[in-house]
Amino acid sequence: MNRELLLLLIVLGIGILGRNALVTWSAVALVGLRLLGLAPAFDFIERWGIQVGLTILTLTVLLPFATGQSSFTDIGRSLSGVRGLAALVAGALAAWLGGRGLQALSASPEIITGVLVGTVLGTVFLKGIPVGPLVAVGMAVVLFEFVGS
């Protein structure tokens, strides 16, 4: 058994033990692609996966506008309170950190290993959702800049 498959099986086991469907099914899909000899699909996933995933996530976030569940009135009302303004700032900060993370990944791909391990562990053991790896890389970059590393 090669190291890549072993690592995926470990992640699969962690996903199962932590009862996290996102990690489990992602590992199952990658193990399946590898075992079926479809590893060339990894290039496609690597090239387009983040873009497709972010597009689907953005579609989901914008869906209330398309369905009429959120209107200009709702936006104004939600931004007039402290919670709405805090959410606005948090959303802007997350988007900014995600942008920094995407830039850093192309410039320093070695950062992703720690973020991936942290994301899997946070997803499984802290019951998180792995939607923030780009933000996590952005946070790491800001921390690096803060400590001068």
N, CA and C atoms as a LAMMPS dump frame, in Angstrom:
ITEM: TIMESTEP
0
ITEM: NUMBER OF ATOMS
447
ITEM: BOX BOUNDS ff ff ff
-5.0000000000000000e+02 5.0000000000000000e+02
-5.0000000000000000e+02 5.0000000000000000e+02
-5.0000000000000000e+02 5.0000000000000000e+02
ITEM: ATOMS id mol type element x y z
1 1 1 N 0.857 -1.178 0
2 1 2 C 0 0 0
3 1 3 C 0.904 1.242 0
4 2 1 N 0.572 2.19 -0.854
5 2 2 C 1.395 3.394 -0.918
6 2 3 C 1.014 4.385 0.183
7 3 1 N 1.899 5.353 0.394
8 3 2 C 1.705 6.323 1.486
9 3 3 C 0.47 7.177 1.294
10 4 1 N 0.184 7.556 0.041
11 4 2 C -0.975 8.412 -0.22
12 4 3 C -2.268 7.71 0.19
13 5 1 N -2.381 6.444 -0.186
14 5 2 C -3.583 5.68 0.158
15 5 3 C -3.674 5.483 1.668
16 6 1 N -2.554 5.193 2.305
17 6 2 C -2.543 5.019 3.752
18 6 3 C -2.998 6.294 4.462
19 7 1 N -2.495 7.431 4.001
20 7 2 C -2.893 8.705 4.607
21 7 3 C -4.385 8.958 4.428
22 8 1 N -4.907 8.677 3.234
23 8 2 C -6.345 8.841 2.999
24 8 3 C -7.166 7.91 3.886
25 9 1 N -6.679 6.683 4.075
26 9 2 C -7.394 5.734 4.938
27 9 3 C -7.378 6.196 6.395
28 10 1 N -6.282 6.81 6.823
29 10 2 C -6.228 7.365 8.182
30 10 3 C -7.252 8.49 8.321
31 11 1 N -7.302 9.382 7.331
32 11 2 C -8.292 10.466 7.355
33 11 3 C -9.701 9.884 7.353
34 12 1 N -9.923 8.847 6.55
35 12 2 C -11.221 8.17 6.519
36 12 3 C -11.566 7.633 7.906
37 13 1 N -10.614 6.989 8.548
38 13 2 C -10.843 6.467 9.893
39 13 3 C -11.156 7.56 10.894
40 14 1 N -10.431 8.672 10.8
41 14 2 C -10.692 9.805 11.693
42 14 3 C -12.102 10.346 11.438
43 15 1 N -12.481 10.436 10.165
44 15 2 C -13.829 10.909 9.831
45 15 3 C -14.906 10.002 10.401
46 16 1 N -14.68 8.7 10.292
47 16 2 C -15.656 7.731 10.823
48 16 3 C -15.713 7.812 12.351
49 17 1 N -14.534 7.804 12.99
50 17 2 C -14.496 7.877 14.456
51 17 3 C -15.139 9.161 14.973
52 18 1 N -14.907 10.248 14.271
53 18 2 C -15.472 11.529 14.676
54 18 3 C -16.892 11.739 14.192
55 19 1 N -17.426 10.749 13.472
56 19 2 C -18.793 10.81 12.926
57 19 3 C -19.017 12.085 12.111
58 20 1 N -18.041 12.367 11.239
59 20 2 C -18.14 13.555 10.401
60 20 3 C -18.312 13.124 8.957
61 21 1 N -19.505 13.324 8.425
62 21 2 C -19.833 12.865 7.077
63 21 3 C -19.019 13.579 5.999
64 22 1 N -18.747 14.873 6.173
65 22 2 C -17.997 15.603 5.148
66 22 3 C -16.587 15.044 4.963
67 23 1 N -15.885 14.829 6.065
68 23 2 C -14.533 14.277 5.983
69 23 3 C -14.592 12.831 5.495
70 24 1 N -15.521 12.054 6.028
71 24 2 C -15.634 10.647 5.646
72 24 3 C -15.891 10.494 4.153
73 25 1 N -16.896 11.171 3.629
74 25 2 C -17.248 11.005 2.213
75 25 3 C -16.198 11.606 1.289
76 26 1 N -15.536 12.656 1.717
77 26 2 C -14.446 13.208 0.903
78 26 3 C -13.307 12.201 0.8
79 27 1 N -12.96 11.587 1.925
80 27 2 C -11.899 10.568 1.915
81 27 3 C -12.327 9.356 1.099
82 28 1 N -13.585 8.938 1.24
83 28 2 C -14.094 7.798 0.449
84 28 3 C -13.978 8.102 -1.038
85 29 1 N -14.356 9.302 -1.447
86 29 2 C -14.291 9.664 -2.866
87 29 3 C -12.855 9.614 -3.373
88 30 1 N -11.919 10.151 -2.602
89 30 2 C -10.523 10.159 -3.043
90 30 3 C -9.919 8.76 -3.043
91 31 1 N -10.244 7.953 -2.04
92 31 2 C -9.788 6.554 -2.032
93 31 3 C -10.36 5.829 -3.242
94 32 1 N -11.644 6.039 -3.51
95 32 2 C -12.283 5.395 -4.664
96 32 3 C -11.626 5.79 -5.977
97 33 1 N -11.364 7.081 -6.16
98 33 2 C -10.702 7.531 -7.383
99 33 3 C -9.329 6.89 -7.532
100 34 1 N -8.594 6.802 -6.424
101 34 2 C -7.261 6.201 -6.468
102 34 3 C -7.354 4.705 -6.783
103 35 1 N -8.247 3.992 -6.116
104 35 2 C -8.365 2.542 -6.327
105 35 3 C -8.897 2.186 -7.711
106 36 1 N -9.723 3.059 -8.267
107 36 2 C -10.269 2.819 -9.605
108 36 3 C -9.32 3.281 -10.705
109 37 1 N -8.148 3.771 -10.318
110 37 2 C -7.179 4.227 -11.307
111 37 3 C -7.557 5.546 -11.951
112 38 1 N -8.362 6.334 -11.269
113 38 2 C -8.812 7.61 -11.806
114 38 3 C -8.071 8.789 -11.175
115 39 1 N -6.84 8.54 -10.733
116 39 2 C -6.035 9.594 -10.12
117 39 3 C -5.846 10.806 -11.036
118 40 1 N -5.893 10.657 -12.381
119 40 2 C -5.81 11.862 -13.211
120 40 3 C -6.92 12.879 -12.897
121 41 1 N -8.018 12.431 -12.311
122 41 2 C -9.082 13.356 -11.912
123 41 3 C -8.604 14.299 -10.816
124 42 1 N -7.547 13.913 -10.099
125 42 2 C -7.009 14.767 -9.045
126 42 3 C -6.55 16.109 -9.619
127 43 1 N -5.978 16.081 -10.818
128 43 2 C -5.535 17.328 -11.455
129 43 3 C -6.726 18.261 -11.684
130 44 1 N -7.832 17.692 -12.15
131 44 2 C -9.039 18.487 -12.382
132 44 3 C -9.554 19.063 -11.063
133 45 1 N -9.62 18.213 -10.042
134 45 2 C -10.109 18.654 -8.73
135 45 3 C -9.188 19.732 -8.161
136 46 1 N -7.888 19.524 -8.297
137 46 2 C -6.935 20.503 -7.77
138 46 3 C -7.074 21.846 -8.483
139 47 1 N -7.291 21.79 -9.795
140 47 2 C -7.379 23.022 -10.574
141 47 3 C -8.706 23.743 -10.356
142 48 1 N -9.805 23.01 -10.286
143 48 2 C -11.13 23.622 -10.285
144 48 3 C -11.912 23.44 -8.99
145 49 1 N -11.454 22.577 -8.088
146 49 2 C -12.226 22.25 -6.894
147 49 3 C -12.573 23.439 -6.027
148 50 1 N -11.586 24.274 -5.731
149 50 2 C -11.852 25.43 -4.873
150 50 3 C -12.815 26.38 -5.568
151 51 1 N -12.584 26.632 -6.857
152 51 2 C -13.447 27.563 -7.589
153 51 3 C -14.89 27.048 -7.655
154 52 1 N -15.05 25.757 -7.968
155 52 2 C -16.402 25.179 -8.04
156 52 3 C -17.046 25.184 -6.657
157 53 1 N -16.274 24.797 -5.64
158 53 2 C -16.809 24.784 -4.283
159 53 3 C -17.22 26.166 -3.806
160 54 1 N -16.377 27.161 -4.07
161 54 2 C -16.714 28.529 -3.674
162 54 3 C -17.918 29.055 -4.444
163 55 1 N -18.026 28.663 -5.708
164 55 2 C -19.182 29.085 -6.503
165 55 3 C -20.469 28.491 -5.924
166 56 1 N -20.44 27.21 -5.588
167 56 2 C -21.631 26.571 -5.01
168 56 3 C -21.955 27.189 -3.657
169 57 1 N -20.935 27.448 -2.852
170 57 2 C -21.155 28.088 -1.556
171 57 3 C -21.768 29.475 -1.733
172 58 1 N -21.245 30.25 -2.689
173 58 2 C -21.778 31.588 -2.946
174 58 3 C -23.207 31.523 -3.453
175 59 1 N -23.5 30.561 -4.331
176 59 2 C -24.881 30.372 -4.795
177 59 3 C -25.81 30.113 -3.618
178 60 1 N -25.37 29.288 -2.695
179 60 2 C -26.188 28.947 -1.539
180 60 3 C -26.419 30.173 -0.653
181 61 1 N -25.37 30.974 -0.463
182 61 2 C -25.496 32.173 0.369
183 61 3 C -26.414 33.198 -0.289
184 62 1 N -26.368 33.299 -1.62
185 62 2 C -27.192 34.276 -2.339
186 62 3 C -28.62 33.794 -2.601
187 63 1 N -28.892 32.536 -2.356
188 63 2 C -30.197 31.959 -2.645
189 63 3 C -31.368 32.72 -2.026
190 64 1 N -31.268 33.204 -0.779
191 64 2 C -32.405 33.956 -0.23
192 64 3 C -32.784 35.186 -1.055
193 65 1 N -31.814 35.796 -1.744
194 65 2 C -32.142 36.925 -2.619
195 65 3 C -32.931 36.438 -3.833
196 66 1 N -32.549 35.303 -4.379
197 66 2 C -33.214 34.77 -5.573
198 66 3 C -34.619 34.264 -5.269
199 67 1 N -34.831 33.76 -4.054
200 67 2 C -36.14 33.197 -3.702
201 67 3 C -37.079 34.232 -3.09
202 68 1 N -36.583 35.426 -2.837
203 68 2 C -37.419 36.457 -2.232
204 68 3 C -37.489 36.361 -0.723
205 69 1 N -36.712 35.467 -0.121
206 69 2 C -36.712 35.335 1.34
207 69 3 C -35.981 36.492 2.007
208 70 1 N -35.183 37.232 1.244
209 70 2 C -34.461 38.372 1.781
210 70 3 C -34.608 39.523 0.796
211 71 1 N -34.988 40.687 1.316
212 71 2 C -35.243 41.844 0.453
213 71 3 C -34.375 43.017 0.9
214 72 1 N -34.478 44.13 0.161
215 72 2 C -33.758 45.338 0.552
216 72 3 C -34.17 45.779 1.951
217 73 1 N -35.437 45.633 2.258
218 73 2 C -35.93 46.002 3.586
219 73 3 C -35.273 45.14 4.656
220 74 1 N -35.2 43.835 4.39
221 74 2 C -34.556 42.923 5.346
222 74 3 C -33.092 43.277 5.555
223 75 1 N -32.406 43.612 4.461
224 75 2 C -30.994 43.977 4.558
225 75 3 C -30.844 45.223 5.426
226 76 1 N -31.626 46.24 5.144
227 76 2 C -31.565 47.47 5.936
228 76 3 C -31.869 47.236 7.395
229 77 1 N -32.892 46.422 7.654
230 77 2 C -33.278 46.141 9.039
231 77 3 C -32.172 45.372 9.762
232 78 1 N -31.569 44.393 9.099
233 78 2 C -30.545 43.586 9.766
234 78 3 C -29.267 44.372 10.011
235 79 1 N -28.967 45.346 9.142
236 79 2 C -27.743 46.119 9.314
237 79 3 C -27.907 47.296 10.272
238 80 1 N -29.115 47.518 10.744
239 80 2 C -29.328 48.638 11.656
240 80 3 C -29.034 48.269 13.102
241 81 1 N -28.874 47.005 13.397
242 81 2 C -28.586 46.581 14.767
243 81 3 C -27.129 46.211 14.96
244 82 1 N -26.732 46.064 16.217
245 82 2 C -25.353 45.721 16.56
246 82 3 C -24.988 44.345 16.005
247 83 1 N -25.897 43.372 16.123
248 83 2 C -25.613 42.025 15.622
249 83 3 C -25.413 42.022 14.113
250 84 1 N -26.246 42.759 13.406
251 84 2 C -26.12 42.83 11.953
252 84 3 C -24.823 43.491 11.531
253 85 1 N -24.453 44.565 12.217
254 85 2 C -23.193 45.239 11.9
255 85 3 C -21.994 44.352 12.232
256 86 1 N -22.072 43.618 13.342
257 86 2 C -20.999 42.683 13.691
258 86 3 C -20.889 41.596 12.62
259 87 1 N -22.038 41.123 12.134
260 87 2 C -22.031 40.11 11.075
261 87 3 C -21.434 40.674 9.788
262 88 1 N -21.753 41.917 9.483
263 88 2 C -21.194 42.575 8.301
264 88 3 C -19.673 42.652 8.395
265 89 1 N -19.165 43.072 9.542
266 89 2 C -17.719 43.168 9.744
267 89 3 C -17.084 41.775 9.678
268 90 1 N -17.708 40.801 10.322
269 90 2 C -17.172 39.433 10.302
270 90 3 C -17.143 38.88 8.878
271 91 1 N -18.191 39.128 8.118
272 91 2 C -18.227 38.653 6.734
273 91 3 C -17.15 39.304 5.884
274 92 1 N -16.975 40.608 6.048
275 92 2 C -15.939 41.318 5.293
276 92 3 C -14.547 40.823 5.689
277 93 1 N -14.334 40.619 6.982
278 93 2 C -13.042 40.129 7.462
279 93 3 C -12.766 38.715 6.942
280 94 1 N -13.776 37.857 6.975
281 94 2 C -13.604 36.494 6.471
282 94 3 C -13.278 36.503 4.977
283 95 1 N -13.959 37.352 4.214
284 95 2 C -13.682 37.444 2.775
285 95 3 C -12.263 37.951 2.531
286 96 1 N -11.844 38.943 3.299
287 96 2 C -10.491 39.481 3.155
288 96 3 C -9.448 38.414 3.501
289 97 1 N -9.665 37.699 4.621
290 97 2 C -8.736 36.643 5.018
291 97 3 C -8.713 35.517 3.981
292 98 1 N -9.871 35.18 3.429
293 98 2 C -9.926 34.156 2.383
294 98 3 C -9.135 34.565 1.159
295 99 1 N -9.229 35.836 0.789
296 99 2 C -8.447 36.342 -0.335
297 99 3 C -6.956 36.268 -0.056
298 100 1 N -6.565 36.638 1.155
299 100 2 C -5.148 36.524 1.542
300 100 3 C -4.707 35.07 1.509
301 101 1 N -5.601 34.171 1.945
302 101 2 C -5.278 32.746 1.949
303 101 3 C -5.075 32.206 0.546
304 102 1 N -5.942 32.595 -0.371
305 102 2 C -5.82 32.122 -1.755
306 102 3 C -4.51 32.604 -2.373
307 103 1 N -4.142 33.858 -2.115
308 103 2 C -2.863 34.37 -2.611
309 103 3 C -1.693 33.605 -2.004
310 104 1 N -1.766 33.32 -0.717
311 104 2 C -0.67 32.637 -0.031
312 104 3 C -0.497 31.209 -0.513
313 105 1 N -1.591 30.549 -0.853
314 105 2 C -1.483 29.168 -1.319
315 105 3 C -0.659 29.069 -2.589
316 106 1 N -0.815 30.025 -3.491
317 106 2 C -0.035 29.964 -4.713
318 106 3 C 1.414 30.361 -4.459
319 107 1 N 1.65 31.241 -3.493
320 107 2 C 3.013 31.684 -3.204
321 107 3 C 3.749 30.741 -2.245
322 108 1 N 3.036 30.144 -1.3
323 108 2 C 3.641 29.282 -0.27
324 108 3 C 2.782 28.046 -0.042
325 109 1 N 2.787 27.098 -0.972
326 109 2 C 1.904 25.931 -0.831
327 109 3 C 2.18 25.07 0.407
328 110 1 N 3.363 25.243 1.034
329 110 2 C 3.669 24.432 2.215
330 110 3 C 2.771 24.771 3.396
331 111 1 N 2.149 25.939 3.39
332 111 2 C 1.257 26.349 4.477
333 111 3 C 0.049 25.415 4.558
334 112 1 N -0.361 24.879 3.426
335 112 2 C -1.608 24.12 3.382
336 112 3 C -1.572 22.86 4.245
337 113 1 N -0.396 22.248 4.434
338 113 2 C -0.34 21.005 5.201
339 113 3 C -0.846 21.201 6.622
340 114 1 N -0.334 22.206 7.308
341 114 2 C -0.793 22.472 8.672
342 114 3 C -2.257 22.838 8.712
343 115 1 N -2.686 23.627 7.743
344 115 2 C -4.093 24.024 7.689
345 115 3 C -4.983 22.811 7.426
346 116 1 N -4.546 21.912 6.549
347 116 2 C -5.351 20.713 6.266
348 116 3 C -5.493 19.836 7.501
349 117 1 N -4.387 19.611 8.189
350 117 2 C -4.45 18.793 9.401
351 117 3 C -5.348 19.472 10.435
352 118 1 N -5.168 20.776 10.616
353 118 2 C -6.01 21.519 11.558
354 118 3 C -7.474 21.491 11.16
355 119 1 N -7.755 21.603 9.859
356 119 2 C -9.135 21.58 9.385
357 119 3 C -9.781 20.224 9.631
358 120 1 N -9.054 19.144 9.332
359 120 2 C -9.601 17.801 9.572
360 120 3 C -9.844 17.6 11.057
361 121 1 N -8.873 17.956 11.884
362 121 2 C -9.034 17.777 13.33
363 121 3 C -10.164 18.65 13.877
364 122 1 N -10.23 19.9 13.43
365 122 2 C -11.303 20.786 13.877
366 122 3 C -12.67 20.318 13.408
367 123 1 N -12.723 19.778 12.204
368 123 2 C -13.983 19.286 11.657
369 123 3 C -14.464 18.07 12.437
370 124 1 N -13.536 17.155 12.699
371 124 2 C -13.917 15.903 13.348
372 124 3 C -14.114 16.071 14.848
373 125 1 N -13.155 16.667 15.525
374 125 2 C -13.182 16.67 16.978
375 125 3 C -13.848 17.895 17.596
376 126 1 N -13.947 18.979 16.854
377 126 2 C -14.622 20.171 17.37
378 126 3 C -15.985 20.364 16.72
379 127 1 N -16.386 19.359 15.913
380 127 2 C -17.679 19.373 15.219
381 127 3 C -17.825 20.593 14.317
382 128 1 N -16.696 20.994 13.71
383 128 2 C -16.713 22.123 12.792
384 128 3 C -17.115 21.704 11.391
385 129 1 N -17.066 22.644 10.487
386 129 2 C -17.378 22.405 9.081
387 129 3 C -16.199 22.945 8.277
388 130 1 N -15.674 22.149 7.356
389 130 2 C -14.455 22.559 6.653
390 130 3 C -14.69 23.568 5.54
391 131 1 N -15.289 24.691 5.86
392 131 2 C -15.503 25.726 4.845
393 131 3 C -14.457 26.824 4.943
394 132 1 N -13.577 26.749 5.932
395 132 2 C -12.673 27.854 6.156
396 132 3 C -11.202 27.651 5.906
397 133 1 N -10.765 26.647 5.12
398 133 2 C -9.319 26.51 4.92
399 133 3 C -8.657 27.751 4.322
400 134 1 N -9.305 28.413 3.38
401 134 2 C -8.708 29.624 2.813
402 134 3 C -8.614 30.726 3.859
403 135 1 N -9.642 30.849 4.682
404 135 2 C -9.616 31.84 5.759
405 135 3 C -8.524 31.462 6.764
406 136 1 N -8.388 30.162 7.035
407 136 2 C -7.349 29.714 7.968
408 136 3 C -5.957 30.04 7.432
409 137 1 N -5.73 29.85 6.14
410 137 2 C -4.438 30.216 5.56
411 137 3 C -4.247 31.725 5.671
412 138 1 N -5.297 32.489 5.392
413 138 2 C -5.219 33.94 5.543
414 138 3 C -4.89 34.332 6.97
415 139 1 N -5.51 33.655 7.942
416 139 2 C -5.213 33.927 9.349
417 139 3 C -3.755 33.598 9.656
418 140 1 N -3.274 32.473 9.109
419 140 2 C -1.874 32.092 9.324
420 140 3 C -0.94 33.155 8.757
421 141 1 N -1.254 33.668 7.569
422 141 2 C -0.427 34.707 6.951
423 141 3 C -0.409 35.956 7.832
424 142 1 N -1.566 36.363 8.322
425 142 2 C -1.625 37.539 9.193
426 142 3 C -0.826 37.283 10.473
427 143 1 N -0.933 36.066 11.03
428 143 2 C -0.143 35.732 12.221
429 143 3 C 1.35 35.761 11.92
430 144 1 N 1.739 35.22 10.744
431 144 2 C 3.151 35.27 10.343
432 144 3 C 3.646 36.705 10.279
433 145 1 N 2.834 37.572 9.679
434 145 2 C 3.215 38.978 9.563
435 145 3 C 3.293 39.646 10.935
436 146 1 N 2.386 39.253 11.821
437 146 2 C 2.339 39.844 13.163
438 146 3 C 3.575 39.475 13.973
439 147 1 N 4.004 38.21 13.869
440 147 2 C 5.176 37.759 14.653
441 147 3 C 6.469 37.933 13.88
442 148 1 N 6.373 38.434 12.649
443 148 2 C 7.566 38.723 11.868
444 148 3 C 8.228 37.505 11.28
445 149 1 N 7.458 36.458 10.996
446 149 2 C 8.029 35.218 10.465
447 149 3 C 7.904 35.148 8.966
